[in-house]
Amino acid sequence: MTVRRKLFVFAAASVAAALLSGLPAGPALAHGAPGNPLSRSAACGPEAPRTNGSAACRAAVAAGTVVEQWDNVRVAGVDGRDREKIPDGRLCSGGVAKFRGLDLARADWPATKLKAGAEFTFTYRTTIPHEGIFRWYVTRDGYDPTRPLAWSDLGERPFLSATDPPQTDGAYRMRGRLPSGLAGRHVIFAIWQNTSTPDTYYSCSDVIFEAGSGPTSAAARPGGAVSASARPGTAASTGASPATVTGMGSPADPPGAGAGTAAAATTTDGGGALWFGLAGFLLAAGVLVPVVLRRRSRRTARRVSRAPAWPS
């Protein structure tokens, strides 16, 4: 094989590797967690500096929670048999050992303040979007946050369901009405059952229901409830319509965070891999092309030296 052909083959292989490395790895083709109301995994994740330093999040990490994978609380092969497959006391972790800290029964998880019975735009941040069914449950009246969450604490039916809701700015958005007649601290439990993969995602969002009507805006404080003042540029405004809500849907965005920004540890959109492959190609070209030119120059010089001299 000539040097020119070797250069071409290497370049083609570099581009092909970059394109292939940009594809998400199986079997999980979707990731996500609720951004509003803020889920425990997202509140303790690296993108939530206002809440991940809370006592509850520190305890979750100490108990064994991989907070860098806040969007990956998933179980394969459940196929709608959630109450059969996920044991009591392990609902928030989906029964996955590396997220067991999310199941800690305590009353100081970062919580979002809500108005019982009010309309609300639920946002579910997705780092890898996929088709699926969302089911939202809430704990019954009299729920005790200091006891492990059990299926009996939740209603038999979800208060909100959505199939393939619209996705904008990196989050699915579902408009619905919050349950009425609740007060104090509760848990909103979300199930996202993928329809094109075998995966089901589980999450717990701690909330505090207040008296009155109309939803509040949200900007989180570590270790406590969510305050009623939203920062510009975040998706904290829960009273906005799905078309006007921006950002990731989490009230714990760091200042200046853009819409749909994803954690580097979990993003698999392939953009970085593609640029890496192209950079490798350009580097290889920069090294090999001069080699080809030097060899061609040497061959030309040898042919000239062997050629007969022109008559004087």
C-alpha positions as CSV (number, residue, x, y, z in Angstrom):
1,M,0.0,0.0,0.0
2,T,1.4,3.4,-1.0
3,V,1.8,6.2,1.5
4,R,-1.0,8.1,-0.1
5,R,-3.4,5.2,0.3
6,K,-2.3,4.7,3.9
7,L,-3.0,8.4,4.6
8,F,-6.5,8.1,3.0
9,V,-7.3,4.9,5.0
10,F,-6.2,6.5,8.3
11,A,-8.3,9.6,7.6
12,A,-11.4,7.6,6.8
13,A,-10.9,5.4,9.9
14,S,-10.5,8.5,12.1
15,V,-13.8,10.1,10.8
16,A,-15.6,6.8,11.1
17,A,-14.4,6.3,14.7
18,A,-15.5,9.8,15.6
19,L,-19.0,9.2,14.1
20,L,-19.4,5.8,15.8
21,S,-18.2,7.1,19.1
22,G,-20.9,9.7,19.0
23,L,-23.6,7.1,19.2
24,P,-25.1,6.5,22.7
25,A,-24.0,3.2,24.3
26,G,-26.7,0.6,25.0
27,P,-28.8,-0.6,26.5
28,A,-29.9,2.7,28.1
29,L,-30.9,5.2,25.5
30,A,-32.5,7.7,27.8
31,H,-31.6,9.6,31.0
32,G,-33.3,12.1,33.1
33,A,-34.9,13.2,36.4
34,P,-37.5,15.8,37.5
35,G,-36.2,19.4,37.5
36,N,-39.4,21.0,38.9
37,P,-40.3,19.9,41.4
38,L,-36.7,19.2,42.0
39,S,-35.8,15.5,42.5
40,R,-33.5,14.3,45.2
41,S,-31.0,13.0,42.7
42,A,-30.9,16.3,40.8
43,A,-30.7,18.3,44.1
44,C,-27.7,16.3,45.2
45,G,-26.0,16.3,41.7
46,P,-23.0,18.4,40.7
47,E,-25.1,20.9,38.8
48,A,-27.0,22.0,41.9
49,P,-24.6,23.9,44.1
50,R,-27.4,25.6,46.0
51,T,-28.7,22.2,47.3
52,N,-26.0,19.6,47.0
53,G,-24.3,20.8,50.1
54,S,-27.4,20.2,52.3
55,A,-27.2,17.8,55.2
56,A,-29.5,15.4,53.4
57,C,-27.4,15.3,50.3
58,R,-24.2,14.8,52.3
59,A,-25.9,11.9,54.2
60,A,-27.0,10.4,50.8
61,V,-23.4,10.4,49.5
62,A,-22.1,8.9,52.8
63,A,-24.8,6.2,52.5
64,G,-23.7,5.3,49.0
65,T,-25.1,7.5,46.2
66,V,-23.3,8.2,42.9
67,V,-24.6,11.8,42.6
68,E,-22.6,12.3,39.4
69,Q,-25.2,9.9,37.8
70,W,-28.2,11.9,39.0
71,D,-30.0,11.2,35.8
72,N,-29.5,7.4,35.7
73,V,-31.8,5.9,38.4
74,R,-33.1,3.2,36.1
75,V,-34.1,-0.4,36.2
76,A,-34.4,-2.6,33.1
77,G,-37.2,-5.1,32.4
78,V,-39.8,-3.7,34.8
79,D,-42.4,-3.5,32.0
80,G,-45.0,-1.7,34.2
81,R,-44.7,-4.1,37.1
82,D,-43.3,-1.4,39.4
83,R,-45.0,-2.4,42.6
84,E,-43.9,-6.0,42.0
85,K,-40.3,-5.2,41.1
86,I,-39.4,-2.3,43.4
87,P,-39.5,-3.1,47.1
88,D,-41.0,-0.9,49.8
89,G,-38.4,1.5,51.3
90,R,-36.4,1.6,48.1
91,L,-38.7,3.5,45.7
92,C,-36.5,6.6,45.4
93,S,-33.5,4.5,44.4
94,G,-35.5,2.1,42.2
95,G,-33.8,-0.6,44.3
96,V,-30.4,0.2,42.7
97,A,-27.6,-0.2,45.3
98,K,-25.5,2.7,44.1
99,F,-28.4,5.1,44.7
100,R,-29.5,3.7,48.1
101,G,-28.8,7.0,49.8
102,L,-31.8,8.5,48.1
103,D,-34.0,6.3,50.2
104,L,-33.0,7.9,53.5
105,A,-36.1,8.7,55.5
106,R,-35.5,12.2,56.8
107,A,-37.5,15.5,56.9
108,D,-34.7,17.9,55.7
109,W,-34.4,17.0,52.0
110,P,-34.4,20.1,49.8
111,A,-38.0,20.7,49.0
112,T,-40.1,22.7,46.5
113,K,-42.9,24.8,47.9
114,L,-46.2,24.2,46.0
115,K,-49.9,25.3,46.3
116,A,-52.2,22.3,46.7
117,G,-54.8,22.2,44.0
118,A,-53.0,24.7,41.7
119,E,-52.1,24.3,38.1
120,F,-48.4,23.4,37.7
121,T,-45.9,22.8,34.8
122,F,-43.9,19.7,35.7
123,T,-40.5,19.6,34.0
124,Y,-38.5,16.5,33.6
125,R,-34.9,17.2,32.6
126,T,-33.5,14.8,30.0
127,T,-29.9,14.4,29.0
128,I,-30.8,11.8,26.4
129,P,-34.4,12.2,25.2
130,H,-36.5,9.2,24.4
131,E,-40.2,8.2,24.0
132,G,-42.0,7.0,27.0
133,I,-44.9,7.3,29.5
134,F,-44.7,9.5,32.6
135,R,-46.7,8.8,35.7
136,W,-46.7,11.1,38.7
137,Y,-47.9,10.1,42.2
138,V,-48.0,11.9,45.5
139,T,-48.0,10.7,49.1
140,R,-51.3,10.4,51.0
141,D,-52.5,12.8,53.7
142,G,-50.7,11.9,56.9
143,Y,-47.4,10.9,55.2
144,D,-44.5,10.7,57.7
145,P,-41.2,11.7,56.0
146,T,-39.2,10.1,58.8
147,R,-40.4,6.6,57.7
148,P,-39.1,4.8,54.6
149,L,-41.4,5.5,51.6
150,A,-43.6,2.5,50.8
151,W,-46.1,1.9,48.0
152,S,-48.9,2.1,50.5
153,D,-47.9,5.8,51.0
154,L,-48.9,6.5,47.4
155,G,-52.3,6.6,45.7
156,E,-53.2,3.6,43.6
157,R,-53.4,5.8,40.5
158,P,-51.2,8.6,39.3
159,F,-52.6,12.1,39.6
160,L,-51.0,13.0,36.3
161,S,-49.9,10.8,33.3
162,A,-48.4,11.9,30.0
163,T,-47.2,10.0,26.9
164,D,-44.5,11.5,24.8
165,P,-44.9,15.1,26.2
166,P,-43.3,18.0,24.3
167,Q,-39.6,18.6,25.0
168,T,-38.1,22.1,24.9
169,D,-34.8,23.4,26.2
170,G,-33.7,20.0,27.4
171,A,-36.8,19.1,29.5
172,Y,-40.1,17.4,29.0
173,R,-43.0,19.7,30.1
174,M,-46.3,18.5,31.4
175,R,-49.1,20.8,32.5
176,G,-51.4,19.5,35.2
177,R,-53.1,20.2,38.4
178,L,-51.6,19.4,41.8
179,P,-53.7,17.3,44.2
180,S,-55.8,19.3,46.6
181,G,-56.3,18.7,50.3
182,L,-52.7,18.2,51.2
183,A,-50.5,20.3,53.5
184,G,-47.0,20.1,54.8
185,R,-44.1,18.0,53.6
186,H,-44.8,15.3,51.0
187,V,-43.1,13.3,48.2
188,I,-44.0,13.4,44.5
189,F,-42.9,10.1,43.0
190,A,-42.3,10.0,39.3
191,I,-42.0,7.0,37.0
192,W,-40.7,7.3,33.4
193,Q,-41.3,4.1,31.5
194,N,-39.5,4.1,28.2
195,T,-41.4,2.6,25.3
196,S,-38.4,2.0,23.0
197,T,-36.0,0.6,25.6
198,P,-36.5,-1.8,28.5
199,D,-35.6,0.9,31.0
200,T,-37.8,2.6,33.7
201,Y,-36.6,5.6,35.7
202,Y,-37.6,6.4,39.2
203,S,-37.3,9.6,41.3
204,C,-38.6,11.3,44.4
205,S,-39.2,15.0,44.7
206,D,-39.7,16.4,48.1
207,V,-42.3,19.2,48.3
208,I,-44.1,21.3,50.9
209,F,-47.7,22.1,50.2
210,E,-48.9,25.4,51.3
211,A,-52.4,26.8,51.8
212,G,-53.9,29.0,49.1
213,S,-54.2,28.8,45.3
214,G,-51.7,29.4,42.6
215,P,-48.2,28.0,42.2
216,T,-45.1,29.7,43.5
217,S,-41.8,30.3,41.7
218,A,-38.8,28.5,42.9
219,A,-35.1,29.1,43.7
220,A,-33.7,26.5,46.0
221,R,-31.8,27.0,49.3
222,P,-29.6,24.2,50.7
223,G,-31.3,22.0,53.3
224,G,-34.7,23.6,53.2
225,A,-37.7,24.5,51.2
226,V,-37.6,26.3,47.9
227,S,-38.0,30.1,48.2
228,A,-40.6,32.1,46.2
229,S,-38.2,34.2,44.1
230,A,-37.0,32.8,40.8
231,R,-33.8,34.0,39.2
232,P,-33.8,35.3,35.6
233,G,-32.7,32.8,33.1
234,T,-33.8,29.7,35.0
235,A,-36.8,27.4,34.6
236,A,-38.0,28.2,38.1
237,S,-41.2,29.9,37.2
238,T,-43.8,27.2,37.7
239,G,-46.7,29.4,36.8
240,A,-45.5,29.8,33.2
241,S,-46.9,27.9,30.3
242,P,-44.8,25.2,28.7
243,A,-44.0,27.4,25.8
244,T,-42.4,30.1,28.0
245,V,-40.5,28.0,30.5
246,T,-36.8,28.0,29.8
247,G,-33.8,26.2,31.0
248,M,-33.5,22.7,32.5
249,G,-36.5,23.1,34.7
250,S,-34.5,22.9,37.9
251,P,-34.6,25.7,40.5
252,A,-31.0,24.7,41.5
253,D,-29.3,25.8,38.3
254,P,-25.9,27.5,38.9
255,P,-26.0,31.2,38.0
256,G,-25.6,31.7,34.3
257,A,-26.4,28.1,33.4
258,G,-27.9,27.9,29.9
259,A,-30.9,26.0,28.8
260,G,-30.5,22.2,28.7
261,T,-27.0,22.1,29.9
262,A,-26.0,18.5,30.8
263,A,-23.5,17.0,33.2
264,A,-20.4,15.9,31.4
265,A,-20.4,12.6,33.1
266,T,-23.8,11.6,31.7
267,T,-24.0,13.5,28.4
268,T,-23.6,11.1,25.4
269,D,-24.6,13.3,22.5
270,G,-21.3,12.5,20.7
271,G,-20.3,16.1,20.0
272,G,-17.1,15.9,21.9
273,A,-16.2,12.6,20.4
274,L,-16.8,13.9,16.9
275,W,-14.5,16.9,17.5
276,F,-11.9,14.6,19.0
277,G,-12.0,12.4,16.0
278,L,-11.7,15.3,13.6
279,A,-8.8,16.8,15.6
280,G,-7.1,13.4,15.4
281,F,-7.6,13.4,11.6
282,L,-6.2,16.9,11.2
283,L,-3.2,16.0,13.4
284,A,-2.5,12.9,11.4
285,A,-2.8,14.8,8.2
286,G,-0.4,17.5,9.6
287,V,2.1,14.8,10.4
288,L,1.8,12.5,7.4
289,V,1.3,15.0,4.6
290,P,4.8,16.5,5.1
291,V,6.2,12.9,5.1
292,V,4.5,12.2,1.8
293,L,5.8,15.4,0.3
294,R,9.4,14.8,1.5
295,R,9.4,11.3,0.1
296,R,8.1,12.5,-3.2
297,S,10.8,15.3,-3.3
298,R,13.5,12.7,-2.6
299,R,12.2,10.4,-5.4
300,T,12.2,13.3,-7.8
301,A,15.7,14.3,-6.8
302,R,16.9,10.7,-7.4
303,R,15.3,10.5,-10.8
304,V,16.9,13.8,-11.8
305,S,20.3,12.6,-10.6
306,R,20.0,9.5,-12.7
307,A,18.8,11.2,-15.8
308,P,21.4,11.9,-18.7
309,A,22.9,15.3,-18.7
310,W,21.7,17.7,-21.4
311,P,24.4,18.2,-24.0
312,S,26.4,21.4,-23.5
